[in-house]
């Protein structure tokens, strides 16, 4: 009986240490929840490359990078709420003679999670613009006649996308496009193409 009672009795010091550890753990969980931390508790792009989103068009690969995310409120939701984010990247390879962009808008950044977001879900993401300089003087434009398909995944996404550490995007989908090329006589020809999106890139969060 003596040994049973002794085994069940804990030192007040041990109890206090256990309570302190529990309080610390709960505080960390609460702070991460309030900051909308990533699923692994880490904010930021980690090892995502600065330039790594590929757009393949008829066998030609164009790379986009230098992505930024800024609260421009370019696509505010009808019900109001947090300022919408504009996600914008630049064509980096082959390097064009002038800037060409891949642009998205997040109307409800507070609802973005680290789960994959469908590219045709206008409540969470809008494909604003994809254009690029192709080989042989051709230009790529987004075709808005048909919706995009596939997903984009956000990782290290904290503070509704406004955390200064930034985040990363991972694409796996396709967007309808139009390829315009010189016809050799001063005009342009056009044909419908599919823009296959893949790869990941770091996103720098910009705040006014």
N, C-alpha and C positions, 0 to 999 in steps of 0.2 A: 504493500500500500504506500509506503514511504517513497519508494522509487517511482511509482506511478504518479503520485502527486508532484514530485520533483520534476518529472519529465514534462508535466503539463504546465508548469509554472515558468513564465518567461521573465527575463530580467527587464526592469523598467527601461534600462538603457537600450536594449534590443528593440523593445516596442517603439520607443521614440525614434530610433534610427529608421525602422520600417515605415513609420508614419511620414517621416521626412522624405524618404525615397518616393513614397506614394504621392505625396503632395507635389514633389518636383516633377514626377511623370505626368500628373494631371495638368500641371501648369504648362508643360511643353505641349501636351495634346491640345489644350485650350488655345494657346498662342498660335499654334499651327492652323487650327480650325479658323480662328479669326482672320488669319492672313491668307487663307485659302491656299495652303501649301500643296505641293505636288504629292502624288500618292505615296512616294517614298520619303516625304518630308524634306526633299531637296528642291530648292528653287534655282532656276537658271538652266541654260542649255547643256551643261556638262560637256560631253565630248562631241556634240554635234558640230559639223564643219561650218565655217563661215559661208561657204559656197558649195551647195551640194544637192539642190533640187534640180532634177533633170526633166526637161520637156522634150520628148521624142516626137518628131514629125516626119513621117514617111522615111524613116531610117536615119534622119539627121537628128543629132542630139544637141540641145542648147542647155546651158547650165545657168541657173539663177542663184544669186546670193545677196549679201549685204542687206538682209532683211531688217526692217525697222517696224516697230509697233508704236503708234501714237494716238492719243485720245483726241482725234479731230472732230468727232461727232458727225461724220459724213453720212451715216445711215442710222439716225436715231429711231428707235422703235416707236410705234404709234402710242403706246401706253406710257412713254417716258421712262425714266430710270437712269442707270449708270451711263456715262458718256461712252458712245460706241468707239471701237478701236479700228484704225486703219492699218492693215498689214501690207507692207509693200516691199518687193524685192526687185533687184536689177539684173539684167542679163550680164553675165560676167565672162562667159566663154561660149562661142568665140566672141571676143570683145567687139561690140558694135561701134560704128562711127558716131552714134548719138545714143542717148539713154533709151532703153526699152524696158518696160515694167511688167511685173506680175503683181496684181493688186487684189486684195480681198478686204472685206469689211465685216466686223463682228458687231452686230447690232446689240447683242445682250452678253457682254463679256463676263458678267457674273454667272452665267449659266454654262460657260465653257468648262468642261472637266477634262481629265486625262483619258477619258474614253474617246473612241474615234467618233468624229463628227462627220455626218454625211455632207458631201459637197452640194447636194441639192436641198439642204435644209436651210431655207432662207431665214428662219427664225434665229439661227445661230451663226451662219456665215453666208456672205454673198460674194460670188466671183465677179469682181468689178471689171477686171481687164487683164488679158494676157496678150502681149505682143512681143515680137522678136525680129531681129534681122537674121535672115537665112542666107544660105549660099546662093551664088549666081544672081545677086541683086534682088532676091525675093524677100517679101515681108510677110510675117505671120500676124494675123488678127484673130481675136476671139469671135466666134459665131454665136450670137445669143438666141438663135432660132430654136435650139434644143438645149435641154438642161445638162449640166455636168453630172458625172456619175463617179462613184468611189468615195474615198474618205480622206480626212486629214486628222492627224493625231497631234495633240499638244502635250508636251512634257515639260516638267519644271515650271509649270504655269502657276504663278502665285499672285495674290493681290489683284485678282481679276485682270491679270495681264499687265498691271502697272508696276510690278516689283522691279526695282532698278537692275536686278541681276538678269532680267530678260527671260526667255524660254526657248524652246525648240519646236519646230513643226516637222511632221513626217507625212509625206503625201503618197497616196496610192489610188490613182483614179485617172479620169480622162475628161477632157473638155473639147467640145466641137470647135473647129477653127476654119479659117479661110486663108489659103496661101495665094499671094498675089506676086506675079513675076513679070518682068519685062517681056514683051512679045517680039522684040527686035525691030519694031517699026515705030517706036515712040509710045506705044500703048502698053496696056497691062492685061495679062490673063489671070483668071482666078479659078481655083478649084477647092473643093471641100476636103478638109483633112481632119484627122483626130490628133489631139495633143495629149499624149500619154505622160502623166505626171508621176514621178517617183522620187525617192530619196528624201533626205532631211537637211535642215540648215538651222543655224543659230539665229535667234531674233533679238535685236537690241531694243529694249524698251526706252522710248523717249517720252519725257514728261515736261510740260511747259513750266 
